[in-house]
Amino acid sequence: MRKLIVGLLLVVAIAVVVDFTAAAYSEYRVSRSLRAGGELTADPEVTIHGFPFLSQTAHGIYRNVEIRARANRPDIPGEILVEATLNGVHLSMHDLVDKDMHAVSVDRVDGRMRIEPVELGRLFNIPDLQVVTRPADKSDGTGGSGGSGMTTQGGLVLTGSIQPGPESRTTNRVSVKADLFLDGDRIKLVATDLYHGGVDSNAPTTSTSELDPELDKPAVLARFTRTVDTKDLPFGLVPKKVQAIGGNIVVEGSGENIRIDMDRFARP
Protein backbone atom coordinates (compact mmCIF):
# COMPACT_ATOMS: atom_id res chain seq x y z
CA MET A 1 0.00 0.00 0.00
CA ARG A 2 2.83 2.37 0.90
CA LYS A 3 4.54 1.70 -2.43
CA LEU A 4 1.25 2.29 -4.23
CA ILE A 5 0.73 5.64 -2.49
CA VAL A 6 4.31 6.70 -3.22
CA GLY A 7 3.87 5.63 -6.82
CA LEU A 8 0.65 7.62 -7.19
CA LEU A 9 2.26 10.71 -5.65
CA LEU A 10 5.17 10.35 -8.03
CA VAL A 11 2.82 10.10 -11.01
CA VAL A 12 0.91 13.20 -9.84
CA ALA A 13 4.17 15.11 -9.32
CA ILE A 14 5.39 14.18 -12.78
CA ALA A 15 2.04 15.19 -14.30
CA VAL A 16 2.18 18.59 -12.55
CA VAL A 17 5.76 19.18 -13.72
CA VAL A 18 4.85 18.22 -17.28
CA ASP A 19 1.80 20.48 -17.20
CA PHE A 20 3.72 23.50 -15.90
CA THR A 21 6.56 22.85 -18.35
CA ALA A 22 4.12 22.73 -21.24
CA ALA A 23 2.49 25.97 -20.04
CA ALA A 24 5.86 27.72 -19.70
CA TYR A 25 6.92 26.59 -23.16
CA SER A 26 3.63 27.77 -24.66
CA GLU A 27 3.98 31.15 -22.93
CA TYR A 28 7.45 31.43 -24.43
CA ARG A 29 6.20 30.61 -27.93
CA VAL A 30 3.39 33.15 -27.68
CA SER A 31 5.78 35.77 -26.29
CA ARG A 32 8.26 35.30 -29.13
CA SER A 33 5.48 35.46 -31.71
CA LEU A 34 4.13 38.69 -30.19
CA ARG A 35 7.58 40.25 -30.15
CA ALA A 36 8.26 39.39 -33.79
CA GLY A 37 4.85 40.45 -35.04
CA GLY A 38 4.61 43.58 -32.91
CA GLU A 39 8.20 44.72 -33.49
CA LEU A 40 8.81 44.96 -29.73
CA THR A 41 12.24 45.60 -28.24
CA ALA A 42 11.87 42.80 -25.68
CA ASP A 43 9.79 39.68 -25.11
CA PRO A 44 6.43 40.56 -23.55
CA GLU A 45 5.30 38.87 -20.34
CA VAL A 46 2.74 36.18 -21.16
CA THR A 47 0.87 34.27 -18.46
CA ILE A 48 -1.60 31.49 -19.32
CA HIS A 49 -3.76 30.92 -16.27
CA GLY A 50 -5.69 27.78 -15.38
CA PHE A 51 -4.80 24.25 -14.33
CA PRO A 52 -4.44 21.79 -15.86
CA PHE A 53 -2.94 23.54 -18.85
CA LEU A 54 -2.89 20.43 -21.05
CA SER A 55 -6.65 20.06 -20.65
CA GLN A 56 -7.11 23.53 -22.13
CA THR A 57 -4.73 22.66 -24.92
CA ALA A 58 -6.67 19.49 -25.72
CA HIS A 59 -9.88 21.50 -26.10
CA GLY A 60 -8.17 24.36 -27.92
CA ILE A 61 -9.66 26.97 -25.54
CA TYR A 62 -7.60 28.89 -22.99
CA ARG A 63 -9.62 30.44 -20.20
CA ASN A 64 -7.45 33.42 -19.31
CA VAL A 65 -4.28 34.85 -20.83
CA GLU A 66 -2.50 38.01 -19.64
CA ILE A 67 0.03 39.94 -21.71
CA ARG A 68 2.25 42.85 -20.65
CA ALA A 69 4.90 44.64 -22.67
CA ARG A 70 6.72 47.94 -22.97
CA ALA A 71 6.48 49.71 -26.29
CA ASN A 72 8.20 52.72 -27.80
CA ARG A 73 6.15 55.65 -29.03
CA PRO A 74 7.48 58.35 -31.38
CA ASP A 75 5.33 60.99 -29.66
CA ILE A 76 6.07 59.95 -26.04
CA PRO A 77 9.69 59.91 -24.81
CA GLY A 78 10.59 56.63 -23.16
CA GLU A 79 8.25 53.63 -23.11
CA ILE A 80 4.62 53.02 -22.27
CA LEU A 81 3.18 49.92 -20.64
CA VAL A 82 0.71 47.99 -22.81
CA GLU A 83 -1.46 45.28 -21.22
CA ALA A 84 -4.17 42.90 -22.38
CA THR A 85 -6.38 40.29 -20.73
CA LEU A 86 -7.81 37.64 -23.06
CA ASN A 87 -10.67 35.40 -21.95
CA GLY A 88 -11.76 32.39 -23.97
CA VAL A 89 -8.86 32.19 -26.43
CA HIS A 90 -9.56 29.73 -29.25
CA LEU A 91 -6.23 28.34 -30.47
CA SER A 92 -5.46 24.82 -31.64
CA MET A 93 -2.35 22.91 -30.63
CA HIS A 94 -1.27 22.88 -34.28
CA ASP A 95 -1.39 26.67 -34.52
CA LEU A 96 0.38 27.04 -31.18
CA VAL A 97 3.22 24.71 -32.15
CA ASP A 98 3.59 26.22 -35.62
CA LYS A 99 3.31 29.77 -34.21
CA ASP A 100 0.41 30.42 -36.58
CA MET A 101 -1.14 32.94 -34.21
CA HIS A 102 -1.71 35.92 -36.46
CA ALA A 103 -5.51 35.85 -36.20
CA VAL A 104 -7.06 34.40 -33.03
CA SER A 105 -10.70 34.25 -31.94
CA VAL A 106 -11.41 35.38 -28.36
CA ASP A 107 -14.59 35.58 -26.31
CA ARG A 108 -13.44 38.83 -24.69
CA VAL A 109 -10.38 41.06 -24.72
CA ASP A 110 -9.62 43.96 -22.38
CA GLY A 111 -6.73 46.20 -23.37
CA ARG A 112 -4.95 48.97 -21.50
CA MET A 113 -2.31 51.57 -22.29
CA ARG A 114 -0.57 52.96 -19.22
CA ILE A 115 1.52 56.15 -19.28
CA GLU A 116 3.60 56.12 -16.10
CA PRO A 117 4.86 59.16 -14.10
CA VAL A 118 8.35 59.23 -15.62
CA GLU A 119 6.99 59.21 -19.17
CA LEU A 120 4.36 61.80 -18.25
CA GLY A 121 7.11 64.07 -16.95
CA ARG A 122 9.05 63.65 -20.18
CA LEU A 123 5.93 64.25 -22.23
CA PHE A 124 5.27 67.56 -20.47
CA ASN A 125 9.00 68.36 -20.14
CA ILE A 126 8.40 68.65 -16.39
CA PRO A 127 10.60 65.96 -14.75
CA ASP A 128 8.97 66.19 -11.30
CA LEU A 129 5.39 66.16 -12.61
CA GLN A 130 2.82 64.66 -10.23
CA VAL A 131 -0.73 63.65 -11.11
CA VAL A 132 -3.32 63.30 -8.34
CA THR A 133 -7.10 63.52 -8.12
CA ARG A 134 -8.88 66.50 -6.64
CA PRO A 135 -10.43 65.63 -3.25
CA ALA A 136 -14.01 65.96 -4.46
CA ASP A 137 -13.36 63.38 -7.16
CA LYS A 138 -12.21 60.58 -4.87
CA SER A 139 -13.96 57.36 -5.74
CA ASP A 140 -15.25 56.74 -2.21
CA GLY A 141 -17.67 59.63 -2.72
CA THR A 142 -16.77 61.35 0.54
CA GLY A 143 -14.64 64.11 -0.93
CA GLY A 144 -11.84 63.18 1.46
CA SER A 145 -8.50 61.54 0.97
CA GLY A 146 -9.65 58.10 1.99
CA GLY A 147 -10.62 56.95 -1.50
CA SER A 148 -8.70 54.59 -3.70
CA GLY A 149 -7.30 57.37 -5.84
CA MET A 150 -9.15 56.13 -8.93
CA THR A 151 -11.22 58.49 -10.99
CA THR A 152 -13.25 58.23 -14.08
CA GLN A 153 -12.65 60.95 -16.62
CA GLY A 154 -12.65 64.22 -14.72
CA GLY A 155 -10.78 66.53 -12.39
CA LEU A 156 -7.10 66.17 -11.60
CA VAL A 157 -4.36 68.26 -10.07
CA LEU A 158 -1.05 68.45 -11.92
CA THR A 159 1.97 69.69 -9.97
CA GLY A 160 5.47 70.41 -11.20
CA SER A 161 8.37 72.84 -11.26
CA ILE A 162 8.39 75.28 -14.17
CA GLN A 163 9.66 78.72 -15.08
CA PRO A 164 6.70 81.07 -14.56
CA GLY A 165 7.55 83.29 -17.52
CA PRO A 166 9.58 83.17 -20.76
CA GLU A 167 12.23 85.55 -19.38
CA SER A 168 12.30 84.17 -15.86
CA ARG A 169 15.42 82.47 -14.51
CA THR A 170 13.69 81.17 -11.41
CA THR A 171 11.65 78.00 -10.99
CA ASN A 172 8.35 77.72 -9.15
CA ARG A 173 6.46 74.61 -8.09
CA VAL A 174 2.98 75.15 -9.46
CA SER A 175 -0.28 73.18 -9.21
CA VAL A 176 -3.08 73.45 -11.73
CA LYS A 177 -6.56 72.04 -12.10
CA ALA A 178 -6.90 69.84 -15.15
CA ASP A 179 -9.61 67.88 -16.92
CA LEU A 180 -8.89 64.37 -18.19
CA PHE A 181 -11.15 62.99 -20.89
CA LEU A 182 -11.37 61.10 -24.17
CA ASP A 183 -11.93 63.04 -27.36
CA GLY A 184 -12.59 60.35 -29.94
CA ASP A 185 -9.47 58.17 -29.87
CA ARG A 186 -7.30 60.77 -28.13
CA ILE A 187 -6.55 61.44 -24.47
CA LYS A 188 -6.80 65.07 -23.49
CA LEU A 189 -5.29 66.63 -20.39
CA VAL A 190 -6.45 70.25 -20.31
CA ALA A 191 -5.28 72.62 -17.56
CA THR A 192 -8.15 74.95 -16.63
CA ASP A 193 -6.92 77.06 -13.71
CA LEU A 194 -4.29 77.40 -10.99
CA TYR A 195 -4.88 75.23 -7.94
CA HIS A 196 -4.23 76.51 -4.44
CA GLY A 197 -5.69 73.82 -2.18
CA GLY A 198 -4.23 70.65 -0.72
CA VAL A 199 -4.85 67.27 -2.29
CA ASP A 200 -3.69 64.91 0.44
CA SER A 201 -1.08 64.79 3.17
CA ASN A 202 1.68 63.79 0.74
CA ALA A 203 0.88 66.21 -2.07
CA PRO A 204 2.29 69.74 -2.28
CA THR A 205 0.17 72.85 -2.21
CA THR A 206 0.62 76.14 -4.00
CA SER A 207 -0.40 79.58 -2.85
CA THR A 208 -0.46 82.74 -4.94
CA SER A 209 2.13 84.35 -2.69
CA GLU A 210 4.63 81.60 -3.53
CA LEU A 211 4.44 82.26 -7.27
CA ASP A 212 6.83 84.48 -9.16
CA PRO A 213 5.29 87.90 -9.92
CA GLU A 214 6.27 87.30 -13.53
CA LEU A 215 3.73 84.49 -13.68
CA ASP A 216 2.14 84.19 -17.10
CA LYS A 217 -1.02 82.23 -16.29
CA PRO A 218 -1.98 81.31 -19.90
CA ALA A 219 1.57 80.09 -20.52
CA VAL A 220 1.52 78.03 -17.31
CA LEU A 221 -1.78 76.39 -18.26
CA ALA A 222 -0.41 75.66 -21.73
CA ARG A 223 2.59 73.87 -20.16
CA PHE A 224 0.21 71.51 -18.36
CA THR A 225 -2.01 70.80 -21.39
CA ARG A 226 -1.40 67.87 -23.76
CA THR A 227 -3.17 65.61 -26.26
CA VAL A 228 -2.06 61.98 -26.68
CA ASP A 229 -3.13 59.64 -29.46
CA THR A 230 -4.25 56.17 -28.29
CA LYS A 231 -3.13 54.36 -31.43
CA ASP A 232 -1.16 51.82 -29.37
CA LEU A 233 -4.17 50.39 -27.53
CA PRO A 234 -3.72 46.60 -27.76
CA PHE A 235 -5.05 44.89 -30.89
CA GLY A 236 -6.44 48.14 -32.24
CA LEU A 237 -9.19 48.31 -29.61
CA VAL A 238 -11.29 51.46 -29.51
CA PRO A 239 -10.69 53.43 -26.27
CA LYS A 240 -13.74 53.61 -24.01
CA LYS A 241 -12.42 54.87 -20.69
CA VAL A 242 -9.56 56.95 -19.29
CA GLN A 243 -8.62 57.42 -15.66
CA ALA A 244 -5.77 58.39 -13.36
CA ILE A 245 -4.51 55.62 -11.08
CA GLY A 246 -1.52 56.05 -8.78
CA GLY A 247 -0.01 58.84 -10.87
CA ASN A 248 -0.51 56.89 -14.11
CA ILE A 249 -2.82 57.80 -16.96
CA VAL A 250 -4.62 54.62 -18.02
CA VAL A 251 -6.81 54.31 -21.11
CA GLU A 252 -8.87 51.16 -21.66
CA GLY A 253 -10.88 49.45 -24.36
CA SER A 254 -12.59 46.09 -24.80
CA GLY A 255 -14.21 43.80 -27.33
CA GLU A 256 -16.28 40.62 -27.30
CA ASN A 257 -16.49 37.67 -29.69
CA ILE A 258 -13.91 39.04 -32.10
CA ARG A 259 -10.86 37.90 -34.03
CA ILE A 260 -7.77 39.79 -33.02
CA ASP A 261 -4.60 40.32 -35.01
CA MET A 262 -1.81 39.25 -32.68
CA ASP A 263 0.68 41.32 -34.69
CA ARG A 264 -1.23 44.43 -33.56
CA PHE A 265 -0.71 43.89 -29.86
CA ALA A 266 1.44 46.98 -29.43
CA ARG A 267 1.42 48.75 -32.75
CA PRO A 268 -1.23 50.53 -34.88
Solvent accessible surface area in square Angstrom, and as a share of the most:
residue,aa,sasa,rsa
1,M,171,0.76
2,R,198,0.72
3,K,180,0.76
4,L,106,0.53
5,I,88,0.44
6,V,87,0.50
7,G,29,0.28
8,L,102,0.51
9,L,116,0.58
10,L,109,0.54
11,V,95,0.54
12,V,87,0.50
13,A,51,0.40
14,I,94,0.48
15,A,56,0.43
16,V,52,0.30
17,V,94,0.54
18,V,74,0.43
19,D,8,0.04
20,F,125,0.52
21,T,83,0.48
22,A,25,0.19
23,A,11,0.09
24,A,57,0.44
25,Y,116,0.44
26,S,6,0.04
27,E,37,0.17
28,Y,116,0.44
29,R,38,0.14
30,V,11,0.06
31,S,8,0.05
32,R,98,0.36
33,S,20,0.13
34,L,1,0.01
35,R,80,0.29
36,A,79,0.62
37,G,14,0.13
38,G,3,0.03
39,E,131,0.59
40,L,15,0.08
41,T,81,0.47
42,A,61,0.47
43,D,59,0.30
44,P,7,0.04
45,E,111,0.50
46,V,14,0.08
47,T,57,0.33
48,I,17,0.09
49,H,76,0.34
50,G,36,0.35
51,F,115,0.48
52,P,59,0.37
53,F,5,0.02
54,L,72,0.36
55,S,46,0.29
56,Q,4,0.02
57,T,8,0.05
58,A,87,0.68
59,H,142,0.63
60,G,15,0.14
61,I,72,0.37
62,Y,5,0.02
63,R,128,0.47
64,N,36,0.19
65,V,10,0.06
66,E,72,0.32
67,I,0,0.00
68,R,98,0.36
69,A,7,0.06
70,R,103,0.38
71,A,6,0.04
72,N,88,0.45
73,R,12,0.04
74,P,124,0.78
75,D,65,0.34
76,I,2,0.01
77,P,65,0.41
78,G,33,0.32
79,E,49,0.22
80,I,0,0.00
81,L,10,0.05
82,V,0,0.00
83,E,7,0.03
84,A,1,0.01
85,T,24,0.14
86,L,2,0.01
87,N,48,0.25
88,G,8,0.08
89,V,9,0.05
90,H,74,0.33
91,L,17,0.08
92,S,51,0.33
93,M,87,0.39
94,H,126,0.56
95,D,41,0.21
96,L,8,0.04
97,V,72,0.42
98,D,80,0.42
99,K,87,0.37
100,D,74,0.38
101,M,2,0.01
102,H,102,0.45
103,A,54,0.42
104,V,3,0.02
105,S,33,0.21
106,V,3,0.02
107,D,64,0.33
108,R,85,0.31
109,V,0,0.00
110,D,34,0.17
111,G,0,0.00
112,R,52,0.19
113,M,0,0.00
114,R,48,0.18
115,I,2,0.01
116,E,37,0.16
117,P,59,0.37
118,V,91,0.52
119,E,16,0.07
120,L,2,0.01
121,G,2,0.01
122,R,124,0.45
123,L,29,0.14
124,F,0,0.00
125,N,111,0.57
126,I,0,0.00
127,P,125,0.79
128,D,57,0.30
129,L,12,0.06
130,Q,69,0.31
131,V,9,0.05
132,V,38,0.22
133,T,5,0.03
134,R,57,0.21
135,P,36,0.22
136,A,88,0.68
137,D,52,0.27
138,K,22,0.09
139,S,65,0.42
140,D,64,0.33
141,G,68,0.65
142,T,103,0.60
143,G,31,0.29
144,G,30,0.29
145,S,72,0.47
146,G,69,0.66
147,G,19,0.19
148,S,88,0.57
149,G,18,0.17
150,M,79,0.35
151,T,8,0.05
152,T,93,0.54
153,Q,106,0.47
154,G,25,0.24
155,G,6,0.06
156,L,0,0.00
157,V,1,0.01
158,L,0,0.00
159,T,4,0.02
160,G,0,0.00
161,S,36,0.23
162,I,5,0.02
163,Q,94,0.42
164,P,2,0.01
165,G,7,0.06
166,P,117,0.74
167,E,153,0.69
168,S,8,0.05
169,R,231,0.84
170,T,73,0.43
171,T,83,0.48
172,N,26,0.14
173,R,87,0.32
174,V,0,0.00
175,S,1,0.01
176,V,0,0.00
177,K,69,0.29
178,A,0,0.00
179,D,54,0.28
180,L,1,0.00
181,F,67,0.28
182,L,37,0.18
183,D,56,0.29
184,G,65,0.63
185,D,77,0.40
186,R,100,0.37
187,I,4,0.02
188,K,47,0.20
189,L,8,0.04
190,V,48,0.28
191,A,9,0.07
192,T,67,0.39
193,D,52,0.27
194,L,20,0.10
195,Y,21,0.08
196,H,91,0.40
197,G,32,0.31
198,G,41,0.39
199,V,8,0.05
200,D,49,0.25
201,S,114,0.73
202,N,135,0.69
203,A,16,0.12
204,P,40,0.25
205,T,76,0.44
206,T,3,0.01
207,S,44,0.28
208,T,93,0.54
209,S,106,0.68
210,E,103,0.46
211,L,15,0.08
212,D,21,0.11
213,P,137,0.86
214,E,99,0.44
215,L,46,0.23
216,D,55,0.28
217,K,84,0.36
218,P,99,0.62
219,A,41,0.32
220,V,2,0.01
221,L,29,0.14
222,A,63,0.49
223,R,74,0.27
224,F,0,0.00
225,T,44,0.26
226,R,68,0.25
227,T,65,0.38
228,V,10,0.05
229,D,54,0.28
230,T,4,0.02
231,K,81,0.34
232,D,6,0.03
233,L,2,0.01
234,P,0,0.00
235,F,15,0.06
236,G,32,0.30
237,L,18,0.09
238,V,107,0.61
239,P,13,0.08
240,K,135,0.57
241,K,83,0.35
242,V,1,0.01
243,Q,8,0.04
244,A,4,0.03
245,I,50,0.25
246,G,68,0.66
247,G,16,0.16
248,N,23,0.12
249,I,1,0.01
250,V,2,0.01
251,V,0,0.00
252,E,42,0.19
253,G,5,0.05
254,S,24,0.16
255,G,15,0.14
256,E,103,0.46
257,N,122,0.62
258,I,61,0.31
259,R,158,0.58
260,I,6,0.03
261,D,60,0.31
262,M,14,0.06
263,D,29,0.15
264,R,92,0.34
265,F,0,0.00
266,A,7,0.06
267,R,82,0.30
268,P,93,0.59
